[in-house]
Amino acid sequence: MAPRKTRTASAPTGISSNDDDAYPLYEPPRRTSRGCIASAYLRKAWKDMKRRCLDPTHWNYPKYGARGITIHQPWIVSFDAFAELMGERPSPRHSLDRIDNDGNYEPGNVKWSSREEQMNNVRSNRHLTFRGRTMTMAEWAKELGCDRRVIFTRLKLGWSVEDALGTPLAPRCRTASKK
């Protein structure tokens, strides 16, 4: 009798836990040929990086390989070389990120980042320079304690960056409390 195929909770539809590229809930770390301990996630990150850059049929290829994003040659042929430099991700909230969004997957340009860090490193972000510092609109909003939509709206209305970021928020209208 053949082993029964079951999907894990994190596996996309159509991928079973017995498939080669399944996403298991837990897979114990295993040693690479160089003696590094590598988790299933580290191997998945390496495979996904290669697919995005090298496989023209991959859904994300236009954003990576078609733009000329390449992979450090030793990493293409050796998972061990990739694992040795990158190490395990610091937490489950981290994923592979390129520091320079237009740069390649190579030593010095790849790190583990949280979702928030990655969202501040996308091409569509608008960077604003104010008082000698350049940050994204979302980073300025967080620092100033306001919603990013306030800054966006001010700029859309034609305010200068200095006015949009330097003008304090108007105090909110206070309504009489209901008794």
Secondary structure as GFF3:
##gff-version 3
##sequence-region A 1 179
A	DSSP	beta_strand	30	31	.	.	.	ID=ss1
A	DSSP	beta_strand	37	38	.	.	.	ID=ss2
A	DSSP	alpha_helix	40	54	.	.	.	ID=ss3
A	DSSP	three_ten_helix	61	63	.	.	.	ID=ss4
A	DSSP	three_ten_helix	65	67	.	.	.	ID=ss5
A	DSSP	alpha_helix	73	77	.	.	.	ID=ss6
A	DSSP	alpha_helix	79	86	.	.	.	ID=ss7
A	DSSP	beta_strand	94	98	.	.	.	ID=ss8
A	DSSP	beta_strand	110	114	.	.	.	ID=ss9
A	DSSP	alpha_helix	115	119	.	.	.	ID=ss10
A	DSSP	beta_strand	127	130	.	.	.	ID=ss11
A	DSSP	beta_strand	133	136	.	.	.	ID=ss12
A	DSSP	alpha_helix	137	144	.	.	.	ID=ss13
A	DSSP	alpha_helix	148	156	.	.	.	ID=ss14
A	DSSP	alpha_helix	161	166	.	.	.	ID=ss15
###
